[in-house]
Amino acid sequence: MLYGYIIILSLLLILISYSYGRKIGNKEGYYKGISEIPLSLKLSYLQTNECPICNKQQQSNKGGKG
């Protein structure tokens, strides 16, 4: 009987630890994704010379200042 309680308690502890770790991981992943979005938008613009939001083509600035 005692072993049954120990096994159930162990499984419950594992489940709680897993859900808590998953919650922390999702939060960290969300903030990492939010910080990476501006960089990927800039990279997309520089590679294609096209606005990634509205798909408007921009003129290249070859030979000019900047």
PEMO-V616942 format. One record per pair of residues at least 24 apart in sequence whose ideal C-beta (glycine too) atoms are under 10 Angstrom apart, sorted by the first residue. I is the first residue (numbers start at 1). J is the second residue. Records with the same first field share a line. If there is no record, write none. Layout:
BEGIN
I = J + J
END
This chain:
BEGIN
none
END
